[in-house]
Amino acid sequence: MNISEHDKIEVSRISEIVLEIDHIDVEYVNSITDEINQYQPFLLSMLLGYQLDFKPEEFEEISRIVFMIWEYFREANNVKNKKMTEESFEKLEKRNIGLLKYLEGESDPVEKLTITSSDLGHLKSKALLTGIFYRFDTRSPLLNMNPKTKGILLIGMRSLIECFEEIEK
């Protein structure tokens, strides 16, 4: 997998978004959830669904990640015009789960690396995904999460990113 100049520039942008997200207040949360509800209601319903499944401190961290994704894509082409659907999300999520299951059965480490590199090479928002992985590796509520639950969440976040990338096209 090659790291492009675009990827390097995006790292700086993600750093700014992370700093912003780490200092949000109630006013920001109200404003951003209203905006998400207006333009991408599926994203908000997905976020609210997480509220039922997680402890408050876990939900807070998951919300910050969803806000990171929104901040990253909110000004992209079509994001405020074309709605994400549950079907498009589930299609991408199913593909990502299938890839992981395939990789789980692959014994050759070189082949695993080749497949993973090829798959990630198609992702335009690698810096955003890396920022999300970083949060999962550094934030206590996410670090202490059950590994299976963490994996499911990461697949969901990657699928969200891919949904936005498809909308952006």
N, CA, C and O atoms as a DFTB+ gen file, in Angstrom:
676 C
 N C O
     1  1       0.846      -1.171       0.000
     2  2       0.000       0.000       0.000
     3  2       0.891       1.234       0.000
     4  3       1.849       1.326       0.768
     5  1       0.568       2.158      -0.853
     6  2       1.339       3.394      -0.948
     7  2       0.655       4.503      -0.165
     8  3      -0.572       4.610      -0.159
     9  1       1.459       5.323       0.493
    10  2       0.962       6.506       1.181
    11  2       1.190       7.685       0.238
    12  3       2.328       8.017      -0.095
    13  1       0.108       8.304      -0.180
    14  2       0.188       9.400      -1.146
    15  2       0.395      10.736      -0.436
    16  3       0.294      10.829       0.787
    17  1       0.684      11.758      -1.224
    18  2       0.783      13.113      -0.689
    19  2      -0.552      13.534      -0.078
    20  3      -0.597      14.199       0.958
    21  1      -1.634      13.134      -0.739
    22  2      -2.981      13.414      -0.226
    23  2      -3.132      12.830       1.181
    24  3      -3.660      13.488       2.077
    25  1      -2.669      11.598       1.367
    26  2      -2.757      10.950       2.687
    27  2      -1.985      11.750       3.732
    28  3      -2.454      11.919       4.858
    29  1      -0.822      12.234       3.369
    30  2       0.001      12.999       4.311
    31  2      -0.676      14.301       4.712
    32  3      -0.629      14.695       5.877
    33  1      -1.300      14.964       3.758
    34  2      -2.025      16.206       4.042
    35  2      -3.214      15.918       4.947
    36  3      -3.526      16.694       5.851
    37  1      -3.871      14.795       4.691
    38  2      -5.041      14.424       5.477
    39  2      -4.699      14.168       6.945
    40  3      -5.536      14.398       7.818
    41  1      -3.503      13.704       7.226
    42  2      -3.097      13.460       8.610
    43  2      -3.193      14.755       9.416
    44  3      -3.659      14.747      10.555
    45  1      -2.759      15.846       8.833
    46  2      -2.843      17.143       9.503
    47  2      -4.307      17.526       9.749
    48  3      -4.660      18.011      10.824
    49  1      -5.129      17.305       8.760
    50  2      -6.555      17.618       8.879
    51  2      -7.206      16.776       9.986
    52  3      -7.995      17.290      10.780
    53  1      -6.875      15.503      10.031
    54  2      -7.435      14.612      11.052
    55  2      -6.981      15.066      12.439
    56  3      -7.768      15.044      13.386
    57  1      -5.737      15.469      12.562
    58  2      -5.234      15.963      13.852
    59  2      -6.058      17.142      14.335
    60  3      -6.391      17.229      15.517
    61  1      -6.388      18.047      13.430
    62  2      -7.212      19.206      13.794
    63  2      -8.610      18.776      14.228
    64  3      -9.156      19.298      15.200
    65  1      -9.177      17.829      13.507
    66  2     -10.515      17.337      13.855
    67  2     -10.491      16.670      15.228
    68  3     -11.386      16.888      16.044
    69  1      -9.469      15.859      15.481
    70  2      -9.360      15.174      16.775
    71  2      -9.263      16.191      17.905
    72  3      -9.928      16.038      18.930
    73  1      -8.453      17.217      17.734
    74  2      -8.338      18.258      18.768
    75  2      -9.685      18.938      19.011
    76  3     -10.061      19.205      20.152
    77  1     -10.398      19.213      17.928
    78  2     -11.713      19.842      18.052
    79  2     -12.679      18.920      18.796
    80  3     -13.391      19.362      19.697
    81  1     -12.705      17.657      18.424
    82  2     -13.623      16.683      19.016
    83  2     -13.307      16.460      20.494
    84  3     -14.215      16.211      21.288
    85  1     -12.055      16.545      20.864
    86  2     -11.682      16.350      22.265
    87  2     -12.137      17.495      23.164
    88  3     -12.098      17.373      24.388
    89  1     -12.570      18.607      22.567
    90  2     -12.974      19.772      23.358
    91  2     -14.417      20.194      23.087
    92  3     -14.753      21.371      23.215
    93  1     -15.258      19.251      22.717
    94  2     -16.647      19.606      22.432
    95  2     -17.423      19.840      23.724
    96  3     -17.058      19.362      24.798
    97  1     -18.515      20.602      23.572
    98  2     -19.402      20.861      24.698
    99  2     -20.835      20.516      24.284
   100  3     -21.079      20.066      23.165
   101  1     -21.761      20.731      25.191
   102  2     -23.170      20.384      24.949
   103  2     -23.725      21.152      23.750
   104  3     -24.484      20.602      22.952
   105  1     -23.351      22.403      23.629
   106  2     -23.823      23.226      22.511
   107  2     -23.383      22.615      21.174
   108  3     -24.173      22.534      20.234
   109  1     -22.121      22.188      21.098
   110  2     -21.621      21.542      19.883
   111  2     -22.421      20.273      19.593
   112  3     -22.858      20.052      18.464
   113  1     -22.610      19.443      20.615
   114  2     -23.324      18.176      20.431
   115  2     -24.734      18.438      19.907
   116  3     -25.180      17.764      18.978
   117  1     -25.428      19.390      20.477
   118  2     -26.782      19.717      20.012
   119  2     -26.774      20.206      18.571
   120  3     -27.602      19.788      17.762
   121  1     -25.852      21.077      18.261
   122  2     -25.761      21.636      16.916
   123  2     -25.413      20.565      15.880
   124  3     -26.037      20.489      14.821
   125  1     -24.423      19.750      16.193
   126  2     -23.959      18.761      15.212
   127  2     -24.976      17.641      15.034
   128  3     -25.145      17.128      13.928
   129  1     -25.648      17.259      16.106
   130  2     -26.665      16.208      15.950
   131  2     -27.852      16.729      15.134
   132  3     -28.442      15.976      14.359
   133  1     -28.205      18.000      15.298
   134  2     -29.256      18.588      14.449
   135  2     -28.839      18.561      12.982
   136  3     -29.636      18.218      12.108
   137  1     -27.584      18.923      12.718
   138  2     -27.081      18.926      11.345
   139  2     -27.063      17.515      10.762
   140  3     -27.495      17.303       9.629
   141  1     -26.568      16.559      11.528
   142  2     -26.539      15.170      11.058
   143  2     -27.957      14.686      10.791
   144  3     -28.209      14.033       9.778
   145  1     -28.883      15.000      11.690
   146  2     -30.264      14.577      11.502
   147  2     -30.858      15.148      10.212
   148  3     -31.625      14.478       9.520
   149  1     -30.500      16.373       9.904
   150  2     -31.024      17.019       8.699
   151  2     -30.476      16.373       7.429
   152  3     -31.229      16.130       6.486
   153  1     -29.173      16.092       7.394
   154  2     -28.549      15.638       6.154
   155  2     -28.303      14.135       6.064
   156  3     -28.334      13.567       4.972
   157  1     -28.061      13.496       7.185
   158  2     -27.776      12.055       7.188
   159  2     -28.481      11.385       8.371
   160  3     -27.827      10.949       9.318
   161  1     -29.815      11.303       8.316
   162  2     -30.562      10.762       9.457
   163  2     -30.195       9.315       9.819
   164  3     -30.291       8.935      10.986
   165  1     -29.777       8.509       8.841
   166  2     -29.368       7.141       9.181
   167  2     -28.179       7.158      10.135
   168  3     -28.117       6.345      11.057
   169  1     -27.248       8.061       9.930
   170  2     -26.076       8.166      10.801
   171  2     -26.506       8.480      12.230
   172  3     -25.984       7.893      13.178
   173  1     -27.438       9.387      12.387
   174  2     -27.911       9.728      13.727
   175  2     -28.655       8.554      14.359
   176  3     -28.468       8.277      15.544
   177  1     -29.487       7.865      13.596
   178  2     -30.208       6.724      14.166
   179  2     -29.237       5.619      14.563
   180  3     -29.452       4.928      15.558
   181  1     -28.178       5.453      13.794
   182  2     -27.154       4.467      14.141
   183  2     -26.479       4.868      15.460
   184  3     -26.288       4.035      16.345
   185  1     -26.127       6.134      15.577
   186  2     -25.493       6.630      16.789
   187  2     -26.413       6.446      17.994
   188  3     -25.969       5.985      19.045
   189  1     -27.669       6.796      17.852
   190  2     -28.606       6.660      18.961
   191  2     -28.809       5.191      19.337
   192  3     -29.052       4.881      20.503
   193  1     -28.713       4.299      18.375
   194  2     -28.779       2.868      18.659
   195  2     -27.625       2.419      19.535
   196  3     -27.794       1.562      20.401
   197  1     -26.457       2.994      19.312
   198  2     -25.302       2.671      20.149
   199  2     -25.554       3.049      21.611
   200  3     -25.041       2.398      22.521
   201  1     -26.335       4.088      21.828
   202  2     -26.595       4.555      23.188
   203  2     -27.245       3.459      24.032
   204  3     -27.029       3.390      25.242
   205  1     -28.029       2.615      23.398
   206  2     -28.709       1.540      24.112
   207  2     -27.780       0.380      24.435
   208  3     -28.019      -0.368      25.383
   209  1     -26.723       0.230      23.648
   210  2     -25.854      -0.950      23.745
   211  2     -24.592      -0.755      24.572
   212  3     -23.904      -1.728      24.882
   213  1     -24.275       0.482      24.934
   214  2     -22.991       0.746      25.580
   215  2     -23.148       1.541      26.863
   216  3     -24.141       2.240      27.069
   217  1     -22.152       1.418      27.712
   218  2     -22.081       2.220      28.933
   219  2     -21.919       3.689      28.524
   220  3     -21.424       3.979      27.434
   221  1     -22.336       4.617      29.399
   222  2     -22.245       6.045      29.046
   223  2     -20.851       6.492      28.599
   224  3     -20.738       7.244      27.631
   225  1     -19.788       6.048      29.276
   226  2     -18.437       6.483      28.891
   227  2     -18.015       5.878      27.549
   228  3     -17.276       6.511      26.796
   229  1     -18.471       4.672      27.245
   230  2     -18.189       4.064      25.937
   231  2     -18.964       4.803      24.852
   232  3     -18.429       5.106      23.785
   233  1     -20.248       5.090      25.143
   234  2     -21.071       5.810      24.178
   235  2     -20.496       7.187      23.866
   236  3     -20.531       7.634      22.720
   237  1     -19.970       7.851      24.878
   238  2     -19.366       9.171      24.658
   239  2     -18.202       9.078      23.664
   240  3     -18.084       9.907      22.762
   241  1     -17.351       8.073      23.831
   242  2     -16.212       7.899      22.920
   243  2     -16.673       7.517      21.513
   244  3     -16.127       8.004      20.523
   245  1     -17.670       6.652      21.430
   246  2     -18.210       6.261      20.121
   247  2     -18.821       7.481      19.438
   248  3     -18.655       7.669      18.233
   249  1     -19.525       8.306      20.207
   250  2     -20.105       9.541      19.645
   251  2     -19.018      10.440      19.077
   252  3     -19.174      11.004      17.994
   253  1     -17.928      10.572      19.803
   254  2     -16.822      11.412      19.324
   255  2     -16.273      10.882      17.994
   256  3     -15.911      11.660      17.112
   257  1     -16.216       9.574      17.862
   258  2     -15.731       8.992      16.603
   259  2     -16.711       9.274      15.473
   260  3     -16.301       9.629      14.368
   261  1     -17.997       9.119      15.741
   262  2     -19.001       9.438      14.714
   263  2     -18.922      10.916      14.344
   264  3     -19.036      11.265      13.169
   265  1     -18.728      11.784      15.330
   266  2     -18.571      13.213      15.041
   267  2     -17.310      13.476      14.215
   268  3     -17.307      14.344      13.341
   269  1     -16.249      12.732      14.489
   270  2     -15.021      12.852      13.671
   271  2     -15.325      12.537      12.212
   272  3     -14.917      13.264      11.307
   273  1     -16.046      11.443      12.002
   274  2     -16.395      11.031      10.638
   275  2     -17.243      12.112       9.985
   276  3     -17.009      12.473       8.832
   277  1     -18.221      12.629      10.712
   278  2     -19.074      13.686      10.157
   279  2     -18.255      14.933       9.827
   280  3     -18.385      15.492       8.738
   281  1     -17.420      15.367      10.759
   282  2     -16.599      16.555      10.517
   283  2     -15.727      16.373       9.270
   284  3     -15.536      17.311       8.496
   285  1     -15.213      15.182       9.089
   286  2     -14.344      14.901       7.946
   287  2     -15.111      15.007       6.626
   288  3     -14.588      15.538       5.646
   289  1     -16.329      14.510       6.599
   290  2     -17.081      14.434       5.339
   291  2     -18.132      15.512       5.161
   292  3     -18.703      15.613       4.075
   293  1     -18.413      16.313       6.157
   294  2     -19.577      17.195       6.109
   295  2     -19.571      18.176       4.940
   296  3     -20.641      18.591       4.496
   297  1     -18.417      18.556       4.435
   298  2     -18.355      19.494       3.308
   299  2     -18.080      18.801       1.969
   300  3     -17.900      19.472       0.953
   301  1     -18.048      17.492       1.961
   302  2     -17.747      16.743       0.742
   303  2     -18.923      16.808      -0.238
   304  3     -20.061      17.087       0.139
   305  1     -18.606      16.540      -1.502
   306  2     -19.630      16.516      -2.546
   307  2     -20.765      15.580      -2.166
   308  3     -20.530      14.478      -1.671
   309  1     -21.980      16.015      -2.394
   310  2     -23.193      15.212      -2.253
   311  2     -23.579      14.833      -0.822
   312  3     -24.683      14.327      -0.622
   313  1     -22.732      15.050       0.178
   314  2     -23.027      14.574       1.522
   315  2     -24.270      15.250       2.101
   316  3     -24.981      14.652       2.908
   317  1     -24.529      16.469       1.701
   318  2     -25.718      17.152       2.202
   319  2     -26.893      17.022       1.232
   320  3     -27.970      17.566       1.477
   321  1     -26.680      16.304       0.139
   322  2     -27.741      16.122      -0.855
   323  2     -28.198      14.677      -0.995
   324  3     -29.370      14.419      -1.267
   325  1     -27.298      13.754      -0.813
   326  2     -27.595      12.334      -1.018
   327  2     -27.536      11.614       0.332
   328  3     -26.521      11.662       1.026
   329  1     -28.615      10.961       0.687
   330  2     -28.711      10.311       1.991
   331  2     -28.095       8.910       1.972
   332  3     -28.263       8.140       1.027
   333  1     -27.381       8.618       3.047
   334  2     -26.877       7.268       3.290
   335  2     -28.080       6.404       3.654
   336  3     -29.009       6.863       4.319
   337  1     -28.053       5.161       3.212
   338  2     -29.156       4.271       3.548
   339  2     -28.658       3.087       4.376
   340  3     -27.478       2.739       4.355
   341  1     -29.579       2.494       5.089
   342  2     -29.253       1.301       5.858
   343  2     -28.763       0.196       4.925
   344  3     -27.849      -0.552       5.271
   345  1     -29.365       0.095       3.754
   346  2     -28.973      -0.932       2.785
   347  2     -27.541      -0.742       2.298
   348  3     -26.786      -1.708       2.190
   349  1     -27.168       0.492       2.005
   350  2     -25.799       0.734       1.524
   351  2     -24.794       0.445       2.631
   352  3     -23.726      -0.109       2.372
   353  1     -25.130       0.819       3.865
   354  2     -24.247       0.537       4.989
   355  2     -24.098      -0.968       5.185
   356  3     -22.984      -1.476       5.307
   357  1     -25.218      -1.677       5.215
   358  2     -25.176      -3.126       5.451
   359  2     -24.416      -3.870       4.356
   360  3     -23.738      -4.859       4.633
   361  1     -24.526      -3.402       3.125
   362  2     -23.786      -4.022       2.013
   363  2     -22.281      -3.909       2.253
   364  3     -21.550      -4.887       2.099
   365  1     -21.825      -2.728       2.627
   366  2     -20.398      -2.525       2.884
   367  2     -19.945      -3.260       4.140
   368  3     -18.853      -3.827       4.176
   369  1     -20.774      -3.247       5.148
   370  2     -20.435      -3.952       6.381
   371  2     -20.303      -5.456       6.120
   372  3     -19.383      -6.102       6.622
   373  1     -21.212      -5.992       5.347
   374  2     -21.172      -7.427       5.006
   375  2     -19.895      -7.756       4.229
   376  3     -19.269      -8.788       4.471
   377  1     -19.513      -6.886       3.303
   378  2     -18.284      -7.083       2.541
   379  2     -17.066      -7.068       3.456
   380  3     -16.171      -7.902       3.322
   381  1     -17.036      -6.115       4.388
   382  2     -15.905      -6.005       5.313
   383  2     -15.819      -7.209       6.251
   384  3     -14.723      -7.685       6.547
   385  1     -16.948      -7.696       6.711
   386  2     -16.965      -8.892       7.550
   387  2     -16.480     -10.094       6.751
   388  3     -15.703     -10.907       7.252
   389  1     -16.939     -10.204       5.506
   390  2     -16.507     -11.299       4.644
   391  2     -15.000     -11.288       4.417
   392  3     -14.362     -12.340       4.422
   393  1     -14.441     -10.124       4.222
   394  2     -12.996     -10.005       4.033
   395  2     -12.253     -10.467       5.281
   396  3     -11.269     -11.201       5.185
   397  1     -12.719     -10.041       6.444
   398  2     -12.070     -10.454       7.689
   399  2     -12.163     -11.964       7.900
   400  3     -11.206     -12.587       8.359
   401  1     -13.303     -12.548       7.568
   402  2     -13.453     -14.003       7.695
   403  2     -12.501     -14.713       6.739
   404  3     -11.895     -15.724       7.093
   405  1     -12.375     -14.187       5.541
   406  2     -11.452     -14.772       4.578
   407  2     -10.010     -14.692       5.109
   408  3      -9.265     -15.671       5.063
   409  1      -9.638     -13.518       5.608
   410  2      -8.283     -13.330       6.138
   411  2      -8.023     -14.233       7.348
   412  3      -6.905     -14.706       7.553
   413  1      -9.046     -14.459       8.125
   414  2      -8.922     -15.332       9.293
   415  2      -8.520     -16.749       8.869
   416  3      -7.769     -17.426       9.571
   417  1      -9.027     -17.185       7.720
   418  2      -8.733     -18.525       7.225
   419  2      -7.451     -18.612       6.408
   420  3      -6.991     -19.708       6.087
   421  1      -6.875     -17.471       6.071
   422  2      -5.645     -17.431       5.270
   423  2      -4.441     -17.663       6.177
   424  3      -4.254     -16.951       7.164
   425  1      -3.628     -18.661       5.840
   426  2      -2.485     -18.976       6.703
   427  2      -1.184     -18.302       6.253
   428  3      -0.264     -18.140       7.055
   429  1      -1.103     -17.916       5.000
   430  2       0.123     -17.315       4.473
   431  2       0.187     -15.831       4.858
   432  3      -0.633     -15.046       4.382
   433  1       1.142     -15.430       5.707
   434  2       1.216     -14.028       6.141
   435  2       1.463     -13.051       4.991
   436  3       0.991     -11.915       5.030
   437  1       2.192     -13.482       3.983
   438  2       2.446     -12.598       2.838
   439  2       1.149     -12.350       2.079
   440  3       0.882     -11.227       1.650
   441  1       0.352     -13.385       1.915
   442  2      -0.936     -13.244       1.231
   443  2      -1.882     -12.352       2.041
   444  3      -2.602     -11.537       1.465
   445  1      -1.886     -12.498       3.358
   446  2      -2.709     -11.636       4.220
   447  2      -2.321     -10.177       4.040
   448  3      -3.180      -9.305       3.907
   449  1      -1.027      -9.925       4.036
   450  2      -0.543      -8.552       3.874
   451  2      -0.911      -8.005       2.500
   452  3      -1.320      -6.850       2.382
   453  1      -0.772      -8.815       1.476
   454  2      -1.108      -8.392       0.117
   455  2      -2.584      -8.037       0.005
   456  3      -2.941      -7.002      -0.558
   457  1      -3.431      -8.895       0.538
   458  2      -4.874      -8.653       0.472
   459  2      -5.247      -7.411       1.275
   460  3      -6.015      -6.571       0.807
   461  1      -4.706      -7.296       2.475
   462  2      -5.004      -6.147       3.327
   463  2      -4.528      -4.848       2.679
   464  3      -5.243      -3.846       2.684
   465  1      -3.321      -4.873       2.122
   466  2      -2.788      -3.673       1.465
   467  2      -3.637      -3.274       0.271
   468  3      -3.923      -2.095       0.064
   469  1      -4.035      -4.264      -0.510
   470  2      -4.871      -3.984      -1.678
   471  2      -6.208      -3.396      -1.249
   472  3      -6.688      -2.428      -1.841
   473  1      -6.804      -3.983      -0.222
   474  2      -8.098      -3.517       0.251
   475  2      -7.999      -2.092       0.791
   476  3      -8.825      -1.246       0.447
   477  1      -7.014      -1.817       1.619
   478  2      -6.862      -0.475       2.175
   479  2      -6.420       0.534       1.118
   480  3      -6.679       1.730       1.250
   481  1      -5.758       0.053       0.077
   482  2      -5.315       0.945      -0.991
   483  2      -6.461       1.636      -1.702
   484  3      -6.282       2.710      -2.277
   485  1      -7.646       1.021      -1.666
   486  2      -8.817       1.604      -2.322
   487  2      -9.524       2.637      -1.452
   488  3     -10.366       3.393      -1.935
   489  1      -9.176       2.664      -0.171
   490  2      -9.794       3.603       0.758
   491  2      -9.133       4.973       0.613
   492  3      -7.917       5.098       0.757
   493  1      -9.931       5.988       0.330
   494  2      -9.378       7.337       0.172
   495  2      -9.123       8.006       1.520
   496  3      -8.299       8.914       1.624
   497  1      -9.824       7.560       2.530
   498  2      -9.770       8.221       3.836
   499  2      -8.957       7.416       4.843
   500  3      -9.396       7.178       5.967
   501  1      -7.779       7.007       4.426
   502  2      -6.915       6.188       5.294
   503  2      -6.523       6.936       6.571
   504  3      -6.437       6.330       7.639
   505  1      -6.291       8.217       6.471
   506  2      -5.895       8.994       7.650
   507  2      -7.032       9.030       8.674
   508  3      -6.779       8.963       9.877
   509  1      -8.251       9.134       8.220
   510  2      -9.402       9.125       9.114
   511  2      -9.511       7.779       9.815
   512  3      -9.704       7.728      11.030
   513  1      -9.390       6.700       9.070
   514  2      -9.454       5.364       9.670
   515  2      -8.320       5.181      10.673
   516  3      -8.519       4.588      11.734
   517  1      -7.153       5.678      10.348
   518  2      -6.014       5.595      11.268
   519  2      -6.306       6.382      12.550
   520  3      -5.990       5.921      13.647
   521  1      -6.901       7.558      12.414
   522  2      -7.279       8.350      13.583
   523  2      -8.275       7.609      14.470
   524  3      -8.208       7.702      15.696
   525  1      -9.183       6.886      13.860
   526  2     -10.156       6.099      14.620
   527  2      -9.456       4.954      15.338
   528  3      -9.720       4.707      16.515
   529  1      -8.562       4.249      14.639
   530  2      -7.793       3.177      15.286
   531  2      -7.003       3.728      16.470
   532  3      -6.912       3.094      17.521
   533  1      -6.437       4.908      16.283
   534  2      -5.663       5.538      17.354
   535  2      -6.538       5.770      18.584
   536  3      -6.108       5.513      19.708
   537  1      -7.743       6.248      18.379
   538  2      -8.647       6.472      19.519
   539  2      -8.949       5.163      20.235
   540  3      -8.998       5.121      21.464
   541  1      -9.150       4.100      19.472
   542  2      -9.427       2.804      20.085
   543  2      -8.229       2.294      20.884
   544  3      -8.387       1.508      21.817
   545  1      -7.041       2.741      20.515
   546  2      -5.821       2.314      21.208
   547  2      -5.409       3.232      22.355
   548  3      -4.472       2.916      23.088
   549  1      -6.093       4.364      22.523
   550  2      -5.640       5.323      23.533
   551  2      -6.716       5.764      24.523
   552  3      -6.377       6.317      25.569
   553  1      -7.958       5.550      24.244
   554  2      -9.040       6.011      25.117
   555  2      -9.503       4.868      26.027
   556  3      -9.905       3.813      25.538
   557  1      -9.448       5.070      27.327
   558  2      -9.738       4.014      28.314
   559  2     -11.039       3.258      28.062
   560  3     -11.027       2.027      28.049
   561  1     -12.161       3.952      27.860
   562  2     -13.404       3.189      27.671
   563  2     -13.344       2.257      26.459
   564  3     -13.949       1.185      26.468
   565  1     -12.618       2.664      25.425
   566  2     -12.505       1.825      24.220
   567  2     -11.458       0.739      24.415
   568  3     -11.634      -0.385      23.944
   569  1     -10.377       1.062      25.102
   570  2      -9.328       0.073      25.387
   571  2      -9.867      -1.092      26.207
   572  3      -9.492      -2.243      25.982
   573  1     -10.733      -0.796      27.143
   574  2     -11.242      -1.809      28.061
   575  2     -12.427      -2.595      27.506
   576  3     -12.963      -3.476      28.180
   577  1     -12.825      -2.282      26.303
   578  2     -13.966      -2.929      25.680
   579  2     -13.625      -4.369      25.290
   580  3     -12.475      -4.689      24.989
   581  1     -14.622      -5.211      25.301
   582  2     -14.488      -6.589      24.836
   583  2     -13.933      -6.578      23.404
   584  3     -14.443      -5.836      22.565
   585  1     -12.896      -7.386      23.101
   586  2     -12.283      -7.370      21.769
   587  2     -13.264      -7.640      20.621
   588  3     -13.145      -7.040      19.552
   589  1     -14.218      -8.525      20.835
   590  2     -15.193      -8.815      19.776
   591  2     -16.071      -7.589      19.510
   592  3     -16.338      -7.248      18.357
   593  1     -16.511      -6.940      20.569
   594  2     -17.319      -5.724      20.432
   595  2     -16.516      -4.626      19.740
   596  3     -17.029      -3.919      18.873
   597  1     -15.269      -4.497      20.129
   598  2     -14.386      -3.503      19.527
   599  2     -14.243      -3.771      18.024
   600  3     -14.291      -2.843      17.216
   601  1     -14.069      -5.031      17.661
   602  2     -13.944      -5.398      16.250
   603  2     -15.199      -5.059      15.464
   604  3     -15.119      -4.546      14.348
   605  1     -16.352      -5.344      16.042
   606  2     -17.625      -5.036      15.381
   607  2     -17.757      -3.529      15.167
   608  3     -18.173      -3.080      14.099
   609  1     -17.397      -2.752      16.194
   610  2     -17.452      -1.294      16.068
   611  2     -16.514      -0.778      14.991
   612  3     -16.889       0.084      14.196
   613  1     -15.291      -1.303      14.963
   614  2     -14.323      -0.858      13.956
   615  2     -14.798      -1.190      12.542
   616  3     -14.617      -0.391      11.623
   617  1     -15.399      -2.355      12.365
   618  2     -15.957      -2.699      11.053
   619  2     -17.064      -1.709      10.698
   620  3     -17.163      -1.260       9.556
   621  1     -17.896      -1.373      11.686
   622  2     -18.961      -0.404      11.442
   623  2     -18.430       0.971      11.074
   624  3     -18.968       1.625      10.181
   625  1     -17.381       1.414      11.754
   626  2     -16.801       2.727      11.453
   627  2     -16.177       2.748      10.062
   628  3     -16.316       3.721       9.321
   629  1     -15.485       1.658       9.719
   630  2     -14.913       1.594       8.369
   631  2     -16.032       1.600       7.332
   632  3     -15.918       2.262       6.300
   633  1     -17.097       0.876       7.594
   634  2     -18.222       0.831       6.659
   635  2     -18.865       2.205       6.509
   636  3     -19.274       2.577       5.409
   637  1     -18.959       2.966       7.603
   638  2     -19.476       4.339       7.525
   639  2     -18.599       5.198       6.621
   640  3     -19.096       5.941       5.774
   641  1     -17.300       5.087       6.812
   642  2     -16.369       5.851       5.988
   643  2     -16.568       5.505       4.514
   644  3     -16.610       6.393       3.664
   645  1     -16.689       4.232       4.220
   646  2     -16.871       3.808       2.827
   647  2     -18.215       4.286       2.269
   648  3     -18.309       4.620       1.089
   649  1     -19.252       4.320       3.107
   650  2     -20.542       4.867       2.663
   651  2     -20.387       6.326       2.248
   652  3     -20.879       6.742       1.199
   653  1     -19.699       7.091       3.084
   654  2     -19.485       8.500       2.753
   655  2     -18.631       8.648       1.492
   656  3     -18.879       9.535       0.676
   657  1     -17.643       7.796       1.333
   658  2     -16.823       7.864       0.120
   659  2     -17.663       7.576      -1.117
   660  3     -17.450       8.200      -2.157
   661  1     -18.613       6.645      -1.030
   662  2     -19.492       6.366      -2.171
   663  2     -20.418       7.538      -2.448
   664  3     -20.651       7.875      -3.609
   665  1     -20.949       8.165      -1.410
   666  2     -21.801       9.333      -1.575
   667  2     -21.024      10.456      -2.244
   668  3     -21.547      11.174      -3.095
   669  1     -19.779      10.591      -1.847
   670  2     -18.908      11.668      -2.326
   671  2     -18.619      11.566      -3.821
   672  3     -18.326      12.572      -4.466
   673  1     -18.697      10.380      -4.363
   674  2     -18.355      10.177      -5.789
   675  2     -19.279      10.944      -6.720
   676  3     -19.121      10.877      -7.939
